[in-house]
Amino acid sequence: MQRDLAEQIGRTNGHFGDVDWTPIRYINKGFGQATLAGFYRAAQVGIVTPFRDGMNLVAKEYVASSADHGVLVLSELAGAAIEMGEAILVNPLDASETAEAINQALTMDLLEQKRRLGVMRKRLHDYDVLAWVNDFLGQLSEIKSRQQQEQSKYLSPGIRKNLVRSYQEASYRSLLLDYDGTLVPFARNPREAIPEPELLAPDDAIVRVEASGICGSDLHIYHGRVPVEPGFTIGHEFVGTVVAAGDEVERVAAGDRVLGTFHTACATCASCLRGDYHRCRNGQTFGHGANLGDLQGAQAELLLVPRANLTLRRVPAGMSADVALFAGDVMGTGYHAVAHAGMRAGDTVAVLGLGPVGLCAVQAALAGGAVEVFAVDPVQERLDMAESFGAVPIHPEAQDPKKAVRAATEGLGVDVAVDAVGDPGPLALAVSLARDAGTVSGIGAYAGKGEVPLGLAWLKGLQLRLGLANVIAHVDRVLALMEAGKLDPTPLVTHHMSLDQAAEAYEIYDRREALKIVLTP
């Protein structure tokens, strides 16, 4: 915009100016208060025309600094227009109206200029900070009072009981329902009635959810370790069908069956340009509240998906929802655990924690050419599943993981140790299991504080690779490997439940009675 403005000013000066006169002097730099006041006093007309509210202080500075002459031309969209009605108010989008206002200002009688300035100055003088604060607090009180007046009134139990009895005893019954279902869908509980999502940006899409998953990181929200606002929809794993797409969405279209990554990325910030989409400065995580982008979650019937060109992928033909669901988070995270650690074919790997992410990390390591993968978990069923994939199971209560790994690696330790739990204890064990100059990959969702043997990590010269998974960078590879059958999360899905059973599903998952629960609306 600045370049366009400079070019337009150059054309104007070239057309209308001459050797002795330059119509427009364009000064694009800051000035001190005294210099600004000098400009304000010298100007016969001050034009302040933002397209949106803003520049209010500039308009007031011009009025306060002017001599007894001067005319303010002010955008009717500016907040100051309410206080400074003596200015010539214009629609900044109407060039003809603005030009006419400038002409009116230049030809205005000096007495009229003085009168208008005097009224505005007195108002500015009287409306000081104290008056503004009093008005602001008064408006807050008024709004609060109005909110209380307009709140929905709930019937008391006694009134409800009388209504039901009268209804049952009546010989002729009719029911009038006064409800605008076009704004908010029907819900049994009024607090659960929320508007359906709408496209907010040209690269948004709306997805009708076919399936969503409960993830281990959702338990942090369930237990309050990650706070979200009451009524906020959680969940960040989903498969569904696009029902609407903005004009700039090119990768998918309405009617496409898609899967989504657990977060969005802008593709233009410094992190995204490096390929670190998981560190996007403008990213949002589905279903994690205001602290992580205020983006409603996927355990719903409809979902707004920002940045759809990066966030969504078409589901390959014939791929089930149970499989596709894993690409945008769990399998993508397991893949990231070994890829981010720099694992190479021929390496040895230990995976601590055999939840869905840990088991996916086992599969990813074996698919990537690891010669031996040690799987550590206290749950025998999970050990059996890891063993069926080709891993060496280690039950930490039956044998010492460190001794078992050392014995199998000639006393060296593993090239890559993955903590898929997200707790300081397993992370400390991963430091112990890694060989000298090896790598520890911490892919679990850590919360709070804890002790980690940094001294040992330093002595061993370890690389620590921690953080969220860069699933957007990996999702296409992961999809290709799943389509080819090299990665198969199908055995991990142990429960299918309806969205109406979500509360029960979370109780089951929290008790570790399920490995992976898929919810369907």
C-alpha positions in Angstrom: 0.0 0.0 0.0 2.8 2.4 0.8 4.4 1.8 -2.6 1.1 2.3 -4.4 0.6 5.5 -2.4 4.0 6.8 -3.4 3.5 6.0 -7.0 0.1 7.8 -7.1 1.5 10.9 -5.4 4.4 10.9 -8.0 1.9 10.7 -10.9 -0.2 13.6 -9.3 2.9 15.8 -8.7 4.2 15.1 -12.2 0.8 16.0 -13.8 -0.1 19.1 -11.8 3.2 20.4 -10.4 5.9 22.6 -12.0 9.5 23.7 -11.2 8.3 26.1 -8.5 5.4 24.1 -7.0 4.9 20.6 -5.7 1.2 19.9 -5.0 1.8 17.0 -2.5 4.7 16.7 -0.1 4.7 13.1 1.1 6.6 12.7 4.4 6.7 9.1 5.6 8.5 9.4 9.0 7.9 10.2 12.6 8.1 13.7 14.1 8.5 15.1 17.6 5.6 16.8 19.4 6.7 20.4 18.6 7.2 19.7 14.9 3.8 18.0 14.7 2.1 20.9 16.4 3.8 23.3 13.9 2.4 21.2 11.0 -1.1 21.2 12.6 -1.1 25.0 13.1 0.1 25.7 9.6 -2.5 23.5 7.9 -5.7 25.1 6.7 -7.3 21.7 6.5 -6.7 18.5 8.4 -7.9 15.4 6.7 -8.3 12.2 8.8 -10.1 9.5 6.8 -9.3 5.9 8.0 -11.5 3.2 6.4 -12.0 1.7 9.9 -12.1 3.2 13.4 -8.7 4.7 14.3 -6.6 7.8 14.1 -8.9 9.5 16.7 -5.9 11.0 18.5 -4.6 12.6 15.3 -7.9 14.3 14.8 -8.0 15.6 18.3 -4.3 16.8 18.1 -5.1 18.8 15.0 -8.1 20.5 16.7 -6.1 21.2 19.9 -3.0 22.5 18.1 -4.7 24.7 15.4 -4.8 28.5 15.6 -8.2 30.2 15.3 -8.5 28.9 11.8 -8.5 25.5 10.3 -11.1 22.9 9.2 -11.1 19.2 10.2 -12.4 16.7 7.5 -13.0 13.5 9.3 -14.1 10.0 8.4 -17.6 9.2 9.5 -16.3 5.7 10.4 -13.9 7.0 13.0 -14.8 6.8 16.6 -14.0 10.5 17.1 -16.8 11.4 14.7 -19.2 11.0 17.6 -17.4 13.6 19.7 -16.4 15.9 16.9 -19.6 16.6 15.0 -18.5 20.1 13.9 -15.9 18.5 11.6 -16.9 17.9 8.0 -17.8 14.2 8.1 -17.3 12.1 4.9 -17.5 8.5 3.7 -13.8 7.7 3.0 -14.8 5.3 0.3 -16.5 8.0 -1.7 -13.8 10.0 -3.6 -16.3 12.6 -4.9 -17.7 13.3 -1.5 -14.2 13.6 0.0 -13.1 16.0 -2.8 -16.2 18.1 -2.3 -15.5 18.2 1.5 -12.0 19.5 0.9 -13.3 22.2 -1.4 -15.9 23.2 1.3 -13.1 23.3 3.9 -10.8 25.5 1.8 -13.6 28.0 1.1 -15.2 28.1 4.5 -15.7 31.5 6.2 -13.1 32.3 8.9 -15.7 33.0 11.5 -17.3 29.7 10.8 -14.0 27.9 11.1 -13.4 29.7 14.5 -16.8 28.7 15.7 -16.4 25.0 14.9 -12.9 24.9 16.4 -14.1 26.6 19.5 -16.9 24.1 20.2 -14.6 21.1 19.6 -11.8 22.5 21.7 -14.2 23.1 24.7 -15.5 19.6 24.4 -11.9 18.2 24.3 -11.0 20.3 27.4 -14.0 19.2 29.4 -13.8 15.5 28.3 -10.6 14.7 30.1 -9.3 11.3 31.3 -11.4 11.4 34.5 -14.6 12.1 32.5 -13.8 9.3 30.0 -13.2 6.7 32.8 -16.5 7.7 34.5 -18.4 7.3 31.3 -16.7 4.0 30.6 -17.5 2.5 34.0 -21.0 3.8 33.7 -21.5 2.1 30.3 -20.1 -1.1 31.7 -22.6 -1.0 34.6 -25.4 -0.3 32.1 -24.4 -3.2 29.9 -24.2 -5.6 32.8 -27.6 -4.5 34.0 -29.0 -5.0 30.5 -27.4 -8.4 30.2 -29.1 -9.5 33.4 -32.4 -8.2 32.2 -32.2 -10.0 28.9 -30.9 -13.4 30.3 -33.1 -16.4 29.8 -35.4 -17.0 32.7 -35.5 -20.6 33.9 -38.6 -22.0 35.5 -38.4 -23.0 39.1 -39.0 -26.7 40.0 -42.3 -25.7 41.6 -43.6 -23.9 38.5 -42.5 -26.7 36.2 -44.3 -29.3 38.4 -47.6 -27.2 38.3 -47.3 -26.8 34.5 -46.8 -30.5 34.0 -49.8 -31.3 36.2 -52.0 -28.7 34.5 -51.0 -30.1 31.1 -51.7 -33.7 32.1 -55.1 -32.8 33.6 -56.2 -30.7 30.6 -58.8 -32.2 28.2 -57.5 -30.1 25.3 -53.8 -29.6 24.9 -51.7 -27.4 22.6 -48.0 -26.5 22.7 -46.5 -23.4 21.3 -42.7 -23.5 20.7 -41.2 -20.0 20.2 -37.7 -20.8 19.0 -35.5 -19.6 16.1 -33.8 -22.8 15.0 -32.2 -21.0 12.1 -29.7 -19.4 14.5 -29.0 -22.2 16.9 -29.9 -25.9 16.5 -32.1 -27.6 19.0 -30.5 -29.0 22.1 -31.9 -30.8 25.1 -29.8 -28.5 27.4 -29.9 -24.8 26.5 -26.3 -24.4 27.4 -25.4 -26.9 24.7 -27.2 -24.9 22.0 -24.4 -23.3 19.9 -24.6 -21.7 16.4 -23.5 -23.8 13.4 -20.1 -22.7 12.0 -20.0 -20.3 9.1 -17.2 -19.5 6.7 -15.2 -16.5 8.1 -12.3 -16.3 5.6 -11.9 -17.2 1.9 -9.6 -20.1 2.8 -12.0 -21.6 5.4 -13.9 -24.8 4.9 -16.8 -26.4 6.9 -16.7 -30.2 7.4 -19.5 -32.5 8.4 -17.7 -34.8 10.8 -17.9 -38.5 10.1 -15.7 -39.7 12.9 -13.5 -38.1 15.6 -11.1 -39.6 18.1 -10.4 -39.2 21.8 -6.7 -38.6 22.3 -4.4 -38.8 25.3 -3.9 -35.1 25.3 -7.7 -34.6 25.6 -7.3 -36.1 29.1 -5.2 -33.1 30.1 -8.4 -31.0 29.4 -10.6 -33.7 31.0 -8.6 -33.4 34.3 -8.3 -29.6 34.1 -4.6 -29.5 33.5 -5.2 -27.6 30.3 -8.0 -25.2 31.0 -10.8 -24.5 28.4 -13.8 -22.3 28.7 -17.2 -23.9 29.9 -19.1 -25.1 26.9 -16.1 -25.2 24.6 -16.1 -28.1 22.1 -13.0 -30.2 22.4 -11.4 -32.8 20.1 -8.8 -32.4 17.4 -8.8 -35.6 15.3 -11.4 -35.9 12.6 -12.6 -37.3 9.3 -15.6 -36.0 7.4 -17.0 -34.4 4.2 -16.6 -30.9 3.1 -20.0 -29.1 2.9 -18.7 -25.6 2.2 -15.5 -24.0 1.1 -14.2 -20.5 0.6 -13.2 -19.0 -2.7 -9.5 -19.4 -2.0 -9.7 -23.1 -1.0 -8.1 -25.0 -3.9 -6.9 -28.4 -2.4 -10.4 -29.7 -1.5 -14.0 -28.9 -2.6 -17.5 -29.5 -1.4 -18.3 -33.2 -1.4 -14.7 -34.3 -0.8 -14.1 -36.8 2.0 -11.3 -35.4 4.0 -9.1 -35.8 7.1 -7.7 -32.9 9.1 -4.5 -32.2 11.0 -4.8 -31.4 14.7 -3.8 -27.8 14.2 -3.7 -25.1 11.5 -0.8 -23.1 10.0 -0.6 -19.9 8.0 2.2 -20.9 5.6 3.5 -17.4 5.5 5.2 -16.7 8.9 8.9 -17.2 9.5 8.3 -20.6 11.1 6.1 -21.9 8.3 8.6 -20.7 5.7 11.2 -22.9 7.4 8.8 -25.8 7.2 8.2 -25.7 11.0 4.4 -25.7 10.7 3.9 -26.9 14.3 5.6 -23.6 15.5 3.4 -21.4 13.3 3.1 -17.9 14.8 -0.6 -17.7 13.7 -1.5 -21.4 14.2 -4.6 -22.7 16.1 -5.2 -26.0 17.7 -8.6 -27.6 17.4 -10.5 -28.0 20.7 -7.9 -26.5 23.1 -9.5 -23.2 24.2 -8.4 -19.6 24.0 -4.8 -20.3 25.0 -4.2 -22.3 21.8 -6.1 -20.3 19.3 -9.8 -20.4 20.4 -10.7 -22.9 17.7 -13.8 -25.1 18.4 -13.1 -28.8 18.4 -14.0 -31.8 16.3 -16.2 -33.8 18.6 -19.2 -32.2 17.0 -21.4 -32.6 13.9 -20.0 -29.7 12.0 -16.5 -28.1 12.2 -15.0 -24.9 10.9 -11.6 -25.5 9.4 -9.4 -22.4 8.9 -6.5 -22.5 6.4 -8.1 -25.5 4.7 -5.4 -25.7 1.9 -2.9 -26.8 4.6 -5.2 -28.3 7.2 -7.2 -30.8 5.1 -6.3 -33.7 2.8 -8.5 -35.9 0.7 -8.9 -39.4 2.1 -7.6 -42.0 -0.4 -10.3 -44.1 -2.0 -11.2 -47.1 0.0 -9.5 -46.0 3.2 -11.7 -46.4 6.3 -12.4 -43.6 8.8 -10.6 -45.6 11.5 -7.4 -45.5 9.5 -7.6 -42.0 8.0 -8.4 -40.5 11.4 -4.8 -41.3 12.5 -2.9 -39.4 9.8 -3.6 -35.9 11.1 -2.4 -36.6 14.7 -1.6 -39.9 16.2 0.2 -41.7 13.4 1.6 -38.4 12.3 2.9 -37.9 15.8 4.4 -41.4 16.0 6.1 -40.8 12.7 7.4 -37.4 13.8 8.9 -39.1 17.0 11.4 -41.1 14.9 11.7 -38.7 11.9 12.5 -35.7 14.1 15.0 -37.8 16.0 16.9 -38.4 12.8 16.5 -42.2 12.9 18.1 -44.0 10.1 17.8 -47.5 8.7 19.9 -49.9 10.9 19.3 -47.9 14.1 18.0 -49.3 17.4 15.0 -47.6 19.1 13.2 -47.8 22.4 9.7 -46.5 22.8 8.4 -45.8 26.3 4.6 -45.8 26.7 2.5 -47.9 24.4 -0.6 -45.7 24.1 -1.8 -45.1 20.5 1.1 -42.6 19.8 3.7 -45.0 21.2 2.4 -47.9 19.2 2.4 -45.8 16.1 6.0 -44.8 16.9 6.8 -48.5 17.0 5.3 -49.0 13.6 7.0 -46.0 12.1 10.4 -47.0 13.5 10.1 -50.5 12.0 8.8 -49.1 8.7 11.8 -46.8 8.7 14.3 -49.6 8.9 15.1 -49.9 12.6 16.8 -53.3 13.2 15.4 -53.6 16.7 12.6 -51.7 18.6 12.2 -52.1 22.4 8.7 -51.4 23.6 8.3 -50.5 27.3 4.9 -50.4 29.0 3.3 -51.9 32.2 0.1 -53.0 30.4 0.5 -56.5 29.0 -2.1 -56.2 26.3 -0.2 -53.2 24.8 3.0 -55.1 25.0 1.4 -58.0 23.1 0.3 -55.6 20.4 3.7 -54.1 20.1 5.2 -57.6 19.9 2.7 -58.4 17.1 4.1 -55.5 15.1 7.7 -56.8 15.5 9.0 -55.1 18.7 10.7 -56.6 21.7 8.3 -56.2 24.7 9.7 -55.1 28.1 7.5 -55.0 31.1 9.1 -52.6 33.6 7.7 -54.4 36.6 9.0 -57.8 35.4 12.5 -56.7 34.2 14.7 -53.7 34.4 14.4 -51.8 31.1 17.9 -50.4 31.3 19.5 -53.9 31.9 17.4 -55.5 29.1 18.3 -52.8 26.6 22.0 -52.8 27.5 22.2 -56.5 27.3 20.6 -56.5 23.8 22.9 -53.7 22.5 26.3 -54.8 23.7 26.1 -52.4 26.6 25.7 -49.3 24.3 22.0 -48.3 24.6 19.7 -47.4 21.8 20.3 -44.9 19.0 16.9 -43.3 19.6 14.8 -43.3 22.8 11.2 -42.1 22.5 9.1 -40.9 25.4 5.5 -41.2 24.3 4.1 -40.7 27.7 4.7 -37.0 28.4 5.9 -37.3 32.0 9.3 -36.6 33.6 9.7 -40.2 34.8 9.7 -41.8 31.3 11.7 -38.9 29.9 14.4 -39.6 32.6 14.3 -43.3 31.6 14.7 -42.4 28.0 17.9 -40.4 28.9 19.2 -43.5 30.6 18.4 -45.9 27.7 20.0 -43.8 25.0 23.5 -44.5 23.9 26.3 -41.9 24.1 25.7 -39.2 21.5 22.2 -40.7 20.9 18.9 -38.9 20.7 15.9 -38.6 23.0 12.6 -37.7 21.4 10.0 -36.4 23.8 6.7 -36.5 21.9 4.3 -36.9 24.9 2.2 -33.9 26.0 4.1 -32.6 29.0 2.3 -30.4 31.6 3.7 -28.8 34.7 7.2 -29.2 36.2 9.4 -32.2 36.9 13.0 -33.4 37.3 15.0 -34.7 34.4 18.7 -35.8 34.7 20.2 -33.1 32.6 23.7 -33.8 34.0 23.5 -37.3 32.6 22.2 -36.1 29.3 25.1 -33.6 29.1 27.7 -36.2 30.0 26.4 -38.6 27.3 26.2 -35.8 24.7 22.6 -36.5 24.0 20.3 -34.6 21.6 16.9 -33.7 23.2 14.2 -33.3 20.6 10.9 -32.2 22.2 7.7 -30.6 21.3 4.5 -30.9 19.3 4.6 -33.0 16.2 5.0 -31.3 12.8 2.1 -33.3 11.4 1.4 -31.0 8.5 5.0 -31.6 7.2 4.5 -35.4 7.5 0.9 -36.0 6.7 1.3 -36.7 3.0 4.1 -39.3 3.7 2.1 -40.8 6.5 -1.0 -41.1 4.2 1.1 -42.8 1.5 2.6 -45.3 4.0 -0.9 -46.1 5.4 -2.3 -46.5 1.9 0.5 -48.8 1.0 -0.1 -50.9 4.2 3.4 -50.0 5.6 1.6 -48.3 8.6 -1.6 -49.8 9.8 -3.4 -48.3 12.9 -6.5 -50.5 12.5 -5.6 -52.8 15.5 -5.4 -49.7 17.8 -9.1 -48.9 17.6 -10.8 -50.8 20.4 -14.1 -48.9 20.8 -16.7 -47.2 18.6 -19.2 -45.0 20.5 -21.7 -42.3 19.5 -21.0 -38.6 20.2 -24.0 -38.8 22.7 -21.9 -41.3 24.7 -18.9 -38.9 24.9 -19.0 -38.6 28.7 -19.0 -42.3 29.2 -16.3 -42.7 26.6 -14.0 -40.3 28.5 -14.6 -42.3 31.7 -13.6 -45.5 29.9 -10.6 -43.9 28.3 -9.5 -42.4 31.6 -9.6 -45.8 33.3 -7.4 -47.2 30.5 -10.1 -49.6 29.5 -9.7 -48.6 25.9 -6.7 -48.0 23.6 -8.5 -45.8 21.1 -12.1 -44.7 21.0 -13.7 -43.4 17.8 -16.8 -41.2 18.2 -19.4 -40.9 15.5 -22.2 -38.2 15.5 
